[in-house]
């Protein structure tokens, strides 16, 4: 499809939304049709049925298995409020359609990622039977670097990304500050797009009401006075009413092609910041272990007992693992950021050009419609 990004080894469609259960147990399920060119898939066309929580599980797995990757966002759980913020709509069909588009975008972006597209969990998500997938979801998360297997003191030292003045971390805090600002400004853009969409809808309603009033006035005029003037008034009224669908269509296009794209990149900003914080957690764990290892080695040399030697050895082993993990995640995240900025530049340019094209097309249709109606004075 035309909207597939470069490098995408999949094409997805998220279709057939179906509501299951009732009350507190109500949920929606979606049929996912997949076509892939990856040789690791025995079948090139796949069909599976998934619910929202399955997407959450997939994303959580990708994050813990690939801590240096910027994993694309999925629509938030309270998608009704999300859709209200994006499109100002509470219609169930529109809300479900929005979630379908957002979930598909998540899959497409994962499918275009050179590492995530090959993740075992991605294969499981798309290929396993319903029964096997339910078992797979109950398995513990497979972490690339498991801090939980370390002593409790290490767990406290790491995993908390507290802001440090160390120059080692300065570049990352500066990067987070940039994404904080970008996320805020994208929120401002989305707010203004919302206002623009509401203005389109309001204009459409005004055209409808104006047209109805003019048609009614024209009928009165044609009935009692001038047929010619009455006909002209009704023509104007009919043309005005015809502008309502055009205004609604423009608002819908701006929602899908502009507001939702901006919303996606707000989520991407959060994903980037989360990835940076995971790296900083690792770096802080690495640095704490370096200090703890030196202390343990001094105690081992002083005490010369088996327990001190074992503790020093364990800390040294954990430190080596943390050094390797921080190095690998740092290298991967640096590459990810470069990739993210390339994609962001391309996507935002597309949003801008699409908005201009939509506006130009909308204005052109409006101009042509009104020019088609001419009256002799």
VOVO-45230 format. One record per residue (C-alpha): residue number from 0; x, y, z. Coordinates in steps of 0.1 Angstrom, whole numbers, plus 2048, in hexadecimal, padded with zeros to 3 digits. Layout:
<rs>
<r num="NUM" east="X" north="Y" up="Z"/>
...
</rs>
This chain:
<rs>
<r num="0" east="800" north="800" up="800"/>
<r num="1" east="80B" north="824" up="7FA"/>
<r num="2" east="80C" north="82D" up="81F"/>
<r num="3" east="826" north="811" up="828"/>
<r num="4" east="847" north="820" up="833"/>
<r num="5" east="868" north="816" up="823"/>
<r num="6" east="875" north="7F5" up="831"/>
<r num="7" east="853" north="7E7" up="83B"/>
<r num="8" east="852" north="7C2" up="836"/>
<r num="9" east="82D" north="7C0" up="83E"/>
<r num="10" east="80C" north="7CD" up="833"/>
<r num="11" east="7F0" north="7CD" up="84D"/>
<r num="12" east="7CB" north="7D3" up="84D"/>
<r num="13" east="7B8" north="7D6" up="86E"/>
<r num="14" east="793" north="7CE" up="865"/>
<r num="15" east="772" north="7C0" up="872"/>
<r num="16" east="770" north="7D1" up="894"/>
<r num="17" east="759" north="7BC" up="8A9"/>
<r num="18" east="74D" north="7C4" up="8CD"/>
<r num="19" east="74F" north="7A6" up="8E5"/>
<r num="20" east="73F" north="7A3" up="907"/>
<r num="21" east="72C" north="7BD" up="91A"/>
<r num="22" east="72F" north="7D5" up="937"/>
<r num="23" east="751" north="7D4" up="948"/>
<r num="24" east="75B" north="7B6" up="932"/>
<r num="25" east="754" north="7C8" up="911"/>
<r num="26" east="771" north="7CA" up="8F8"/>
<r num="27" east="777" north="7CD" up="8D3"/>
<r num="28" east="789" north="7B4" up="8BE"/>
<r num="29" east="799" north="7BA" up="89C"/>
<r num="30" east="7A2" north="7A3" up="87F"/>
<r num="31" east="7C6" north="7A9" up="873"/>
<r num="32" east="7CF" north="79F" up="850"/>
<r num="33" east="7F4" north="79E" up="84A"/>
<r num="34" east="809" north="79A" up="82B"/>
<r num="35" east="82F" north="797" up="830"/>
<r num="36" east="84E" north="792" up="81B"/>
<r num="37" east="864" north="787" up="838"/>
<r num="38" east="872" north="764" up="831"/>
<r num="39" east="86F" north="75B" up="856"/>
<r num="40" east="849" north="758" up="851"/>
<r num="41" east="83E" north="737" up="842"/>
<r num="42" east="81D" north="746" up="838"/>
<r num="43" east="81E" north="767" up="825"/>
<r num="44" east="7F9" north="76F" up="82C"/>
<r num="45" east="7ED" north="76D" up="850"/>
<r num="46" east="7CC" north="774" up="862"/>
<r num="47" east="7C8" north="778" up="888"/>
<r num="48" east="7AF" north="788" up="89F"/>
<r num="49" east="7BC" north="79E" up="8BB"/>
<r num="50" east="7AE" north="7B6" up="8D5"/>
<r num="51" east="7BE" north="7D6" up="8E3"/>
<r num="52" east="7CF" north="7C5" up="901"/>
<r num="53" east="7E1" north="7AE" up="8E8"/>
<r num="54" east="7F1" north="7CD" up="8D8"/>
<r num="55" east="7FB" north="7DA" up="8FA"/>
<r num="56" east="80B" north="7B9" up="901"/>
<r num="57" east="81E" north="7B9" up="8E0"/>
<r num="58" east="82B" north="7DC" up="8E6"/>
<r num="59" east="836" north="7D5" up="90A"/>
<r num="60" east="849" north="7B6" up="8FE"/>
<r num="61" east="85A" north="7CA" up="8E2"/>
<r num="62" east="865" north="7E5" up="8FC"/>
<r num="63" east="874" north="7CC" up="915"/>
<r num="64" east="884" north="7B6" up="8FA"/>
<r num="65" east="892" north="7D4" up="8E7"/>
<r num="66" east="899" north="7F0" up="900"/>
<r num="67" east="8AE" north="804" up="8E8"/>
<r num="68" east="892" north="805" up="8CE"/>
<r num="69" east="878" north="821" up="8CB"/>
<r num="70" east="858" north="80C" up="8CA"/>
<r num="71" east="83B" north="81E" up="8B9"/>
<r num="72" east="81D" north="828" up="8CF"/>
<r num="73" east="7FA" north="818" up="8CE"/>
<r num="74" east="7DA" north="82C" up="8D5"/>
<r num="75" east="7D4" north="830" up="8FA"/>
<r num="76" east="7BC" north="81A" up="90C"/>
<r num="77" east="7A2" north="835" up="910"/>
<r num="78" east="79E" north="83A" up="8EB"/>
<r num="79" east="77D" north="84C" up="8EE"/>
<r num="80" east="78E" north="869" up="900"/>
<r num="81" east="7AB" north="866" up="8E7"/>
<r num="82" east="794" north="869" up="8CA"/>
<r num="83" east="781" north="886" up="8DA"/>
<r num="84" east="7A2" north="899" up="8DC"/>
<r num="85" east="7AC" north="890" up="8B9"/>
<r num="86" east="78B" north="894" up="8A6"/>
<r num="87" east="771" north="8A1" up="8BE"/>
<r num="88" east="75B" north="883" up="8B8"/>
<r num="89" east="74A" north="869" up="8CE"/>
<r num="90" east="73A" north="854" up="8B3"/>
<r num="91" east="742" north="830" up="8B9"/>
<r num="92" east="748" north="828" up="895"/>
<r num="93" east="761" north="845" up="891"/>
<r num="94" east="773" north="83B" up="8B2"/>
<r num="95" east="777" north="817" up="8A7"/>
<r num="96" east="783" north="822" up="884"/>
<r num="97" east="79D" north="839" up="895"/>
<r num="98" east="7A9" north="81C" up="8AA"/>
<r num="99" east="7AC" north="805" up="88B"/>
<r num="100" east="7C1" north="81F" up="87A"/>
<r num="101" east="7D7" north="825" up="898"/>
<r num="102" east="7DC" north="800" up="89E"/>
<r num="103" east="7E5" north="7FA" up="87A"/>
<r num="104" east="7FE" north="817" up="87B"/>
<r num="105" east="80E" north="806" up="899"/>
<r num="106" east="812" north="7E5" up="887"/>
<r num="107" east="81E" north="7F6" up="867"/>
<r num="108" east="839" north="809" up="879"/>
<r num="109" east="844" north="7EA" up="88C"/>
<r num="110" east="844" north="7D7" up="86B"/>
<r num="111" east="85B" north="7F2" up="85C"/>
<r num="112" east="874" north="7F1" up="879"/>
<r num="113" east="893" north="7DC" up="86F"/>
<r num="114" east="896" north="7CC" up="891"/>
<r num="115" east="872" north="7CB" up="89F"/>
<r num="116" east="864" north="7BC" up="87F"/>
<r num="117" east="879" north="79D" up="886"/>
<r num="118" east="871" north="79A" up="8AB"/>
<r num="119" east="864" north="778" up="8B6"/>
<r num="120" east="848" north="788" up="8C8"/>
<r num="121" east="83C" north="798" up="8A8"/>
<r num="122" east="83B" north="776" up="898"/>
<r num="123" east="828" north="768" up="8B5"/>
<r num="124" east="80F" north="784" up="8B4"/>
<r num="125" east="807" north="77E" up="88F"/>
<r num="126" east="80A" north="758" up="88C"/>
<r num="127" east="801" north="747" up="8AD"/>
<r num="128" east="7DE" north="737" up="8B1"/>
<r num="129" east="7C7" north="747" up="8CA"/>
<r num="130" east="7CE" north="72C" up="8E3"/>
<r num="131" east="7F4" north="72D" up="8DF"/>
<r num="132" east="7F4" north="753" up="8E0"/>
<r num="133" east="7E1" north="753" up="901"/>
<r num="134" east="7FC" north="73C" up="90F"/>
<r num="135" east="817" north="753" up="900"/>
<r num="136" east="809" north="771" up="911"/>
<r num="137" east="80C" north="760" up="933"/>
<r num="138" east="831" north="75B" up="92F"/>
<r num="139" east="848" north="774" up="942"/>
<r num="140" east="856" north="791" up="92F"/>
<r num="141" east="878" north="789" up="920"/>
<r num="142" east="88F" north="7A6" up="929"/>
<r num="143" east="8AE" north="7AE" up="916"/>
<r num="144" east="8BF" north="7B8" up="937"/>
<r num="145" east="8AD" north="7AC" up="956"/>
<r num="146" east="8B4" north="7C3" up="973"/>
<r num="147" east="89C" north="7AF" up="989"/>
<r num="148" east="8B5" north="792" up="98A"/>
<r num="149" east="8CD" north="7A9" up="99C"/>
<r num="150" east="8D0" north="7B1" up="9C2"/>
<r num="151" east="8B6" north="7C8" up="9D0"/>
<r num="152" east="8CF" north="7E4" up="9D4"/>
<r num="153" east="8D6" north="7E4" up="9AF"/>
<r num="154" east="8B0" north="7E5" up="9A7"/>
<r num="155" east="8AE" north="805" up="9BC"/>
<r num="156" east="8CC" north="815" up="9AC"/>
<r num="157" east="8C0" north="80E" up="989"/>
<r num="158" east="89E" north="810" up="97A"/>
<r num="159" east="897" north="833" up="986"/>
<r num="160" east="8A6" north="84B" up="96C"/>
<r num="161" east="8AA" north="867" up="985"/>
<r num="162" east="8B9" north="886" up="975"/>
<r num="163" east="8DE" north="887" up="979"/>
<r num="164" east="8F6" north="8A4" up="973"/>
<r num="165" east="910" north="88B" up="966"/>
<r num="166" east="91C" north="895" up="943"/>
<r num="167" east="916" north="871" up="938"/>
<r num="168" east="8F1" north="877" up="93B"/>
<r num="169" east="8F0" north="89B" up="930"/>
<r num="170" east="8EA" north="894" up="90B"/>
<r num="171" east="8CD" north="87D" up="914"/>
<r num="172" east="8BC" north="897" up="92A"/>
<r num="173" east="8C0" north="8B1" up="90F"/>
<r num="174" east="8B0" north="899" up="8F6"/>
<r num="175" east="893" north="893" up="90E"/>
<r num="176" east="88E" north="8B8" up="912"/>
<r num="177" east="88C" north="8BC" up="8EC"/>
<r num="178" east="871" north="8A1" up="8EA"/>
<r num="179" east="85E" north="8B0" up="907"/>
<r num="180" east="85C" north="8D1" up="8F3"/>
<r num="181" east="854" north="8BF" up="8D3"/>
<r num="182" east="838" north="8AB" up="8E3"/>
<r num="183" east="82A" north="8CB" up="8F2"/>
<r num="184" east="82B" north="8DE" up="8D1"/>
<r num="185" east="81B" north="8C1" up="8BF"/>
<r num="186" east="7FF" north="8C2" up="8D9"/>
<r num="187" east="7FA" north="8E6" up="8D0"/>
<r num="188" east="7F9" north="8DE" up="8AB"/>
<r num="189" east="7DF" north="8C3" up="8B2"/>
<r num="190" east="7CA" north="8DB" up="8C6"/>
<r num="191" east="7CA" north="8F4" up="8AA"/>
<r num="192" east="7C1" north="8D9" up="891"/>
<r num="193" east="7A4" north="8CF" up="8A7"/>
<r num="194" east="798" north="8F3" up="8A7"/>
<r num="195" east="79B" north="8F3" up="881"/>
<r num="196" east="787" north="8D3" up="87E"/>
<r num="197" east="76C" north="8E0" up="895"/>
<r num="198" east="76B" north="900" up="880"/>
<r num="199" east="766" north="8EB" up="861"/>
<r num="200" east="749" north="8D8" up="871"/>
<r num="201" east="73A" north="8F8" up="87E"/>
<r num="202" east="73C" north="908" up="85C"/>
<r num="203" east="72B" north="8E9" up="84D"/>
<r num="204" east="70E" north="8EC" up="865"/>
<r num="205" east="70C" north="911" up="85E"/>
<r num="206" east="70A" north="90B" up="839"/>
<r num="207" east="6EF" north="8F2" up="83F"/>
<r num="208" east="6DA" north="909" up="854"/>
<r num="209" east="6E0" north="926" up="83D"/>
<r num="210" east="6D6" north="911" up="81F"/>
<r num="211" east="6B6" north="904" up="830"/>
<r num="212" east="6AC" north="928" up="839"/>
<r num="213" east="6B2" north="934" up="816"/>
<r num="214" east="69F" north="917" up="806"/>
<r num="215" east="681" north="91F" up="81D"/>
<r num="216" east="683" north="944" up="815"/>
<r num="217" east="685" north="93C" up="7F0"/>
<r num="218" east="666" north="926" up="7F2"/>
<r num="219" east="653" north="943" up="802"/>
<r num="220" east="65F" north="95C" up="7E8"/>
<r num="221" east="657" north="944" up="7CB"/>
<r num="222" east="634" north="93D" up="7D8"/>
<r num="223" east="629" north="961" up="7DE"/>
<r num="224" east="63F" north="978" up="7C9"/>
<r num="225" east="65B" north="970" up="7B0"/>
<r num="226" east="661" north="94D" up="7A3"/>
<r num="227" east="683" north="958" up="796"/>
<r num="228" east="690" north="966" up="7B7"/>
<r num="229" east="681" north="949" up="7CA"/>
<r num="230" east="693" north="930" up="7B3"/>
<r num="231" east="6B4" north="943" up="7B7"/>
<r num="232" east="6B0" north="943" up="7DD"/>
<r num="233" east="6A9" north="91D" up="7DD"/>
<r num="234" east="6C7" north="917" up="7C7"/>
<r num="235" east="6DE" north="92A" up="7DF"/>
<r num="236" east="6CF" north="917" up="7FC"/>
<r num="237" east="6D4" north="8F5" up="7EC"/>
<r num="238" east="6F8" north="8FD" up="7E3"/>
<r num="239" east="6FE" north="909" up="806"/>
<r num="240" east="6F1" north="8E8" up="815"/>
<r num="241" east="707" north="8D5" up="7FD"/>
<r num="242" east="726" north="8E4" up="80E"/>
<r num="243" east="71F" north="8D2" up="82F"/>
<r num="244" east="72C" north="8B0" up="823"/>
<r num="245" east="74B" north="8C1" up="814"/>
<r num="246" east="752" north="8D1" up="836"/>
<r num="247" east="74D" north="8B1" up="848"/>
<r num="248" east="764" north="89E" up="830"/>
<r num="249" east="77F" north="8B8" up="834"/>
<r num="250" east="77E" north="8B6" up="85A"/>
<r num="251" east="780" north="890" up="857"/>
<r num="252" east="79E" north="891" up="840"/>
<r num="253" east="7AF" north="8AA" up="857"/>
<r num="254" east="7A9" north="892" up="874"/>
<r num="255" east="7B7" north="873" up="862"/>
<r num="256" east="7D4" north="883" up="84F"/>
<r num="257" east="7DF" north="89E" up="867"/>
<r num="258" east="7D1" north="89B" up="88B"/>
<r num="259" east="7D8" north="876" up="88D"/>
<r num="260" east="7FB" north="879" up="87F"/>
<r num="261" east="803" north="894" up="898"/>
<r num="262" east="7F4" north="87F" up="8B4"/>
<r num="263" east="80A" north="862" up="8A9"/>
<r num="264" east="829" north="877" up="8AC"/>
<r num="265" east="820" north="883" up="8CE"/>
<r num="266" east="81F" north="85E" up="8D8"/>
<r num="267" east="841" north="859" up="8C7"/>
<r num="268" east="850" north="875" up="8DC"/>
<r num="269" east="845" north="862" up="8FB"/>
<r num="270" east="853" north="842" up="8EC"/>
<r num="271" east="875" north="853" up="8E6"/>
<r num="272" east="876" north="861" up="909"/>
<r num="273" east="86E" north="83F" up="918"/>
<r num="274" east="88A" north="82F" up="903"/>
<r num="275" east="8A3" north="849" up="910"/>
<r num="276" east="898" north="844" up="934"/>
<r num="277" east="89E" north="81E" up="930"/>
<r num="278" east="8C1" north="825" up="924"/>
<r num="279" east="8C8" north="83D" up="941"/>
<r num="280" east="8BB" north="823" up="959"/>
<r num="281" east="8D5" north="80B" up="94B"/>
<r num="282" east="8F1" north="825" up="94C"/>
<r num="283" east="8E8" north="82C" up="971"/>
<r num="284" east="8E8" north="807" up="979"/>
<r num="285" east="909" north="803" up="967"/>
<r num="286" east="919" north="820" up="97B"/>
<r num="287" east="90B" north="814" up="99C"/>
<r num="288" east="918" north="7F1" up="996"/>
<r num="289" east="93A" north="7FF" up="98D"/>
<r num="290" east="93C" north="810" up="9AF"/>
<r num="291" east="92D" north="7F2" up="9C2"/>
<r num="292" east="946" north="7DA" up="9B1"/>
<r num="293" east="964" north="7EE" up="9BC"/>
<r num="294" east="958" north="7EF" up="9DF"/>
<r num="295" east="951" north="7CA" up="9DF"/>
<r num="296" east="973" north="7C3" up="9D1"/>
<r num="297" east="984" north="7D8" up="9EC"/>
<r num="298" east="970" north="7C5" up="A07"/>
<r num="299" east="979" north="7A4" up="9F7"/>
<r num="300" east="99E" north="7AD" up="9F7"/>
<r num="301" east="99B" north="7B7" up="A1B"/>
<r num="302" east="986" north="79B" up="A29"/>
<r num="303" east="992" north="77F" up="A13"/>
<r num="304" east="973" north="76A" up="A19"/>
<r num="305" east="95E" north="756" up="A01"/>
<r num="306" east="93E" north="76B" up="A06"/>
<r num="307" east="950" north="78B" up="9FD"/>
<r num="308" east="960" north="77B" up="9DF"/>
<r num="309" east="93F" north="76E" up="9D2"/>
<r num="310" east="92E" north="790" up="9D6"/>
<r num="311" east="94A" north="7A2" up="9C4"/>
<r num="312" east="949" north="789" up="9A8"/>
<r num="313" east="923" north="78C" up="9A5"/>
<r num="314" east="925" north="7B2" up="9A4"/>
<r num="315" east="941" north="7B1" up="98A"/>
<r num="316" east="92C" north="79A" up="974"/>
<r num="317" east="90D" north="7B0" up="977"/>
<r num="318" east="923" north="7CF" up="970"/>
<r num="319" east="930" north="7BE" up="950"/>
<r num="320" east="90D" north="7B6" up="945"/>
<r num="321" east="901" north="7DA" up="94C"/>
<r num="322" east="91F" north="7E9" up="939"/>
<r num="323" east="917" north="7D3" up="91B"/>
<r num="324" east="8F2" north="7DA" up="91C"/>
<r num="325" east="8F7" north="800" up="920"/>
<r num="326" east="90F" north="800" up="903"/>
<r num="327" east="8F8" north="7EC" up="8EC"/>
<r num="328" east="8D9" north="7FF" up="8F5"/>
<r num="329" east="8EB" north="821" up="8F2"/>
<r num="330" east="8F8" north="818" up="8D0"/>
<r num="331" east="8D6" north="80C" up="8C5"/>
<r num="332" east="8C3" north="82A" up="8D2"/>
<r num="333" east="8DB" north="842" up="8C1"/>
<r num="334" east="8D3" north="830" up="8A0"/>
<r num="335" east="8AE" north="830" up="8A8"/>
<r num="336" east="8AE" north="856" up="8AE"/>
<r num="337" east="8BE" north="85C" up="88D"/>
<r num="338" east="8A4" north="846" up="87C"/>
<r num="339" east="888" north="856" up="88F"/>
<r num="340" east="892" north="879" up="884"/>
<r num="341" east="894" north="86E" up="860"/>
<r num="342" east="871" north="85F" up="862"/>
<r num="343" east="863" north="87D" up="875"/>
<r num="344" east="870" north="895" up="85B"/>
<r num="345" east="861" north="881" up="83F"/>
<r num="346" east="83F" north="87B" up="851"/>
<r num="347" east="83B" north="89F" up="85C"/>
<r num="348" east="842" north="8AC" up="839"/>
<r num="349" east="828" north="894" up="82D"/>
<r num="350" east="80F" north="8A2" up="847"/>
<r num="351" east="816" north="8C5" up="83C"/>
<r num="352" east="813" north="8BE" up="816"/>
<r num="353" east="7F4" north="8AA" up="81C"/>
<r num="354" east="7E4" north="8C6" up="830"/>
<r num="355" east="7EC" north="8DF" up="814"/>
<r num="356" east="7DD" north="8C7" up="7FA"/>
<r num="357" east="7BE" north="8C1" up="80E"/>
<r num="358" east="7B9" north="8E6" up="814"/>
<r num="359" east="7BF" north="8EE" up="7EF"/>
<r num="360" east="7A7" north="8D3" up="7E4"/>
<r num="361" east="78D" north="8DE" up="7FD"/>
<r num="362" east="790" north="903" up="7F3"/>
<r num="363" east="78F" north="8FA" up="7CE"/>
<r num="364" east="76F" north="8E6" up="7D2"/>
<r num="365" east="75F" north="903" up="7E5"/>
<r num="366" east="76A" north="91C" up="7CA"/>
<r num="367" east="75D" north="906" up="7AE"/>
<r num="368" east="73B" north="900" up="7C0"/>
<r num="369" east="735" north="925" up="7C5"/>
<r num="370" east="740" north="92F" up="7A2"/>
<r num="371" east="727" north="916" up="794"/>
<r num="372" east="70B" north="92C" up="7A1"/>
<r num="373" east="707" north="94D" up="78F"/>
<r num="374" east="6EA" north="964" up="78E"/>
<r num="375" east="6E1" north="97F" up="775"/>
<r num="376" east="6DA" north="9A1" up="786"/>
</rs>
